[in-house]
């Protein structure tokens, strides 16, 4: 997905190095204006290259999708009143278990959509599950009882979602960035298994087709 992006990043860097060399030569020949423009252009190229590199790192953990994709399988097991265990299986087959307080399992995600110009660089619409928590049915319980929340996101030095929101230079490439969330009851006797899916409209949950 990011192969073309890496090539563009390397191209920007090499072009910037060449401009620095030419600008230094112009400076020695007392061509101050040409030298200044060259240094400015090289700085812009290097900045763009660094941002592309940050996006390449920040996109790690995100998954591409076009229509609808299976984001996770969640199996719930009641442990007591307002208390259950959620076993989450991700598409890479990694398994995570969480003891949650509440009556429902609540999951949210980040979705990042790029404009067509960005797709030429190899970027696609992507998502990443962010958090899982327990949710109480009654508002009073939500306000007063124990709260439990855990991260589902991959640890990384940069997050593409945050970069897209923070840097104006990326705005022409970003179509939309938003959060999406869904929840479903988790304290039914005997537990249940659900498919957490992500579509172009956000997260949705369905009973699992496999038993």
NUFIPA-185732 format. One record per residue (C-alpha): x, y, z. Coordinates in steps of 0.1 Angstrom, whole numbers, plus 5000, padded with zeros to 4 digits. Each point is the difference from the previous one (the first is absolute). Example, Ala and Ser with C-alpha at 12.3 -4.5 7.8 and 13.67 -1.06 7.14 Angstrom:
residues 2
pt x = 5123, y = 4955, z = 5078;
pt x = 5014, y = 5034, z = 4993;
end
This chain:
residues 211
pt x = 5000, y = 5000, z = 5000;
pt x = 5028, y = 5024, z = 5008;
pt x = 5026, y = 4989, z = 4974;
pt x = 4993, y = 5029, z = 4977;
pt x = 5000, y = 5023, z = 5030;
pt x = 5035, y = 4989, z = 5009;
pt x = 5012, y = 5005, z = 4964;
pt x = 4986, y = 5036, z = 5000;
pt x = 5017, y = 5006, z = 5034;
pt x = 5034, y = 4988, z = 4987;
pt x = 4995, y = 5021, z = 4968;
pt x = 4992, y = 5031, z = 5021;
pt x = 5031, y = 4994, z = 5021;
pt x = 5024, y = 4995, z = 4971;
pt x = 4986, y = 5030, z = 4982;
pt x = 5004, y = 5021, z = 5031;
pt x = 5037, y = 4989, z = 5004;
pt x = 5006, y = 5009, z = 4964;
pt x = 4984, y = 5034, z = 5005;
pt x = 5021, y = 5006, z = 5031;
pt x = 5032, y = 4993, z = 4980;
pt x = 4989, y = 5023, z = 4971;
pt x = 4990, y = 5027, z = 5025;
pt x = 5033, y = 4999, z = 5018;
pt x = 5017, y = 5003, z = 4966;
pt x = 4979, y = 5030, z = 4992;
pt x = 5008, y = 5016, z = 5033;
pt x = 5037, y = 4996, z = 4993;
pt x = 4995, y = 5017, z = 4967;
pt x = 4982, y = 5029, z = 5017;
pt x = 4966, y = 4991, z = 4985;
pt x = 4982, y = 5008, z = 5033;
pt x = 4964, y = 5000, z = 4987;
pt x = 5004, y = 4967, z = 4981;
pt x = 5017, y = 4985, z = 5030;
pt x = 4973, y = 5011, z = 5024;
pt x = 4972, y = 4986, z = 4978;
pt x = 5019, y = 4967, z = 4997;
pt x = 5005, y = 4997, z = 5037;
pt x = 4963, y = 5008, z = 5006;
pt x = 4989, y = 4974, z = 4975;
pt x = 5023, y = 4974, z = 5015;
pt x = 4987, y = 5007, z = 5035;
pt x = 4964, y = 4996, z = 4987;
pt x = 5009, y = 4967, z = 4984;
pt x = 5017, y = 4987, z = 5031;
pt x = 4971, y = 5010, z = 5021;
pt x = 4976, y = 4982, z = 4977;
pt x = 5023, y = 4970, z = 5000;
pt x = 5000, y = 4999, z = 5038;
pt x = 4962, y = 5002, z = 5001;
pt x = 4997, y = 4972, z = 4975;
pt x = 5023, y = 4980, z = 5021;
pt x = 4980, y = 5007, z = 5031;
pt x = 4968, y = 4989, z = 4981;
pt x = 5017, y = 4968, z = 4990;
pt x = 5008, y = 4992, z = 5036;
pt x = 4967, y = 5013, z = 5013;
pt x = 4980, y = 4979, z = 4976;
pt x = 5014, y = 4968, z = 5017;
pt x = 4972, y = 4982, z = 5017;
pt x = 4973, y = 5014, z = 4977;
pt x = 4982, y = 4977, z = 4976;
pt x = 4987, y = 5009, z = 4965;
pt x = 4964, y = 4994, z = 4990;
pt x = 4977, y = 5010, z = 4971;
pt x = 4965, y = 4988, z = 5009;
pt x = 4998, y = 4979, z = 5032;
pt x = 5027, y = 4981, z = 5019;
pt x = 5001, y = 4978, z = 5030;
pt x = 5018, y = 5020, z = 5027;
pt x = 4997, y = 4975, z = 5028;
pt x = 4981, y = 4971, z = 5015;
pt x = 4988, y = 5006, z = 5035;
pt x = 4989, y = 4972, z = 5024;
pt x = 4983, y = 5011, z = 5032;
pt x = 4998, y = 4979, z = 5032;
pt x = 4981, y = 5013, z = 5031;
pt x = 5019, y = 4999, z = 5032;
pt x = 4974, y = 5015, z = 5023;
pt x = 4976, y = 5029, z = 5004;
pt x = 5013, y = 5029, z = 4978;
pt x = 5032, y = 4980, z = 4993;
pt x = 5011, y = 4981, z = 4970;
pt x = 5031, y = 4988, z = 4981;
pt x = 5005, y = 5010, z = 4963;
pt x = 5023, y = 4979, z = 4979;
pt x = 5010, y = 5019, z = 4968;
pt x = 5015, y = 4983, z = 4970;
pt x = 5015, y = 5023, z = 4974;
pt x = 5004, y = 4993, z = 4963;
pt x = 5037, y = 4991, z = 5006;
pt x = 4988, y = 4972, z = 5023;
pt x = 5014, y = 5017, z = 5031;
pt x = 4978, y = 4995, z = 5030;
pt x = 4993, y = 5024, z = 5029;
pt x = 4980, y = 4996, z = 5031;
pt x = 4984, y = 5028, z = 5021;
pt x = 4980, y = 4999, z = 5032;
pt x = 4975, y = 5028, z = 4997;
pt x = 4974, y = 5016, z = 5023;
pt x = 4966, y = 5007, z = 4986;
pt x = 4972, y = 4985, z = 4980;
pt x = 5013, y = 5004, z = 4965;
pt x = 5033, y = 4999, z = 4981;
pt x = 5008, y = 5034, z = 4984;
pt x = 5027, y = 5004, z = 4973;
pt x = 5011, y = 5031, z = 4981;
pt x = 5023, y = 5005, z = 4971;
pt x = 5018, y = 5026, z = 4979;
pt x = 4992, y = 5002, z = 4962;
pt x = 5021, y = 5020, z = 4976;
pt x = 4989, y = 5007, z = 4964;
pt x = 5024, y = 5015, z = 4975;
pt x = 4991, y = 5020, z = 4968;
pt x = 5008, y = 4985, z = 4966;
pt x = 5032, y = 5020, z = 4997;
pt x = 5013, y = 4981, z = 5031;
pt x = 4990, y = 4966, z = 4986;
pt x = 5025, y = 5007, z = 4972;
pt x = 5027, y = 4999, z = 5027;
pt x = 4987, y = 4966, z = 5012;
pt x = 4978, y = 5011, z = 5028;
pt x = 4966, y = 4984, z = 5005;
pt x = 4971, y = 5004, z = 5024;
pt x = 5011, y = 4984, z = 5032;
pt x = 4988, y = 4993, z = 5035;
pt x = 5014, y = 4990, z = 5034;
pt x = 4981, y = 4988, z = 5030;
pt x = 5008, y = 5024, z = 5028;
pt x = 4984, y = 4989, z = 5034;
pt x = 4978, y = 4974, z = 5016;
pt x = 4980, y = 5007, z = 5031;
pt x = 4970, y = 4989, z = 5020;
pt x = 4967, y = 5019, z = 4997;
pt x = 4971, y = 5001, z = 5025;
pt x = 4964, y = 4998, z = 4989;
pt x = 4988, y = 5026, z = 5026;
pt x = 5014, y = 5035, z = 4999;
pt x = 5002, y = 5001, z = 5038;
pt x = 5023, y = 4970, z = 5000;
pt x = 5021, y = 5015, z = 4973;
pt x = 5005, y = 5031, z = 5022;
pt x = 5007, y = 4982, z = 5033;
pt x = 5013, y = 4965, z = 4994;
pt x = 5034, y = 4987, z = 4991;
pt x = 5013, y = 5009, z = 4966;
pt x = 5024, y = 4978, z = 4980;
pt x = 5017, y = 5009, z = 4967;
pt x = 5029, y = 4985, z = 4981;
pt x = 5020, y = 5009, z = 4969;
pt x = 4997, y = 4979, z = 4968;
pt x = 5023, y = 5022, z = 4979;
pt x = 5036, y = 4991, z = 4990;
pt x = 5027, y = 5020, z = 5018;
pt x = 5019, y = 5023, z = 4976;
pt x = 5020, y = 5032, z = 5001;
pt x = 4976, y = 5017, z = 4976;
pt x = 4963, y = 4995, z = 4993;
pt x = 4988, y = 5008, z = 4965;
pt x = 4966, y = 5011, z = 5015;
pt x = 5017, y = 5026, z = 5022;
pt x = 5023, y = 5011, z = 4972;
pt x = 4971, y = 5006, z = 4976;
pt x = 4983, y = 5022, z = 5026;
pt x = 5030, y = 5020, z = 5010;
pt x = 5019, y = 5010, z = 4968;
pt x = 4983, y = 5024, z = 4976;
pt x = 5023, y = 4988, z = 4972;
pt x = 4982, y = 4966, z = 5001;
pt x = 4965, y = 5015, z = 4998;
pt x = 4998, y = 4999, z = 4961;
pt x = 5006, y = 4963, z = 5002;
pt x = 4975, y = 4991, z = 5027;
pt x = 4964, y = 4995, z = 4991;
pt x = 4987, y = 4992, z = 5036;
pt x = 5013, y = 4988, z = 5033;
pt x = 4975, y = 4990, z = 5027;
pt x = 4993, y = 4977, z = 5029;
pt x = 4974, y = 4973, z = 4999;
pt x = 4986, y = 4978, z = 5028;
pt x = 4975, y = 4972, z = 5007;
pt x = 4989, y = 4979, z = 5029;
pt x = 4980, y = 4969, z = 5007;
pt x = 4987, y = 4982, z = 5031;
pt x = 5025, y = 4976, z = 5016;
pt x = 4983, y = 4986, z = 5031;
pt x = 4977, y = 4975, z = 4984;
pt x = 5001, y = 4966, z = 5017;
pt x = 5025, y = 4977, z = 4983;
pt x = 5017, y = 5028, z = 4982;
pt x = 5000, y = 5007, z = 4962;
pt x = 5023, y = 5005, z = 4971;
pt x = 4998, y = 5030, z = 4977;
pt x = 5018, y = 5013, z = 4969;
pt x = 5011, y = 5036, z = 5002;
pt x = 5001, y = 5014, z = 4965;
pt x = 5011, y = 5034, z = 4986;
pt x = 4984, y = 5015, z = 4969;
pt x = 5002, y = 5034, z = 4982;
pt x = 4973, y = 5012, z = 5025;
pt x = 5018, y = 4988, z = 5031;
pt x = 4999, y = 4971, z = 5024;
pt x = 4972, y = 4974, z = 5002;
pt x = 4996, y = 4968, z = 5019;
pt x = 4982, y = 4968, z = 4990;
pt x = 4995, y = 4965, z = 5016;
pt x = 5029, y = 4978, z = 4989;
pt x = 4992, y = 4976, z = 4971;
pt x = 5022, y = 4973, z = 5015;
pt x = 4992, y = 4981, z = 5032;
end
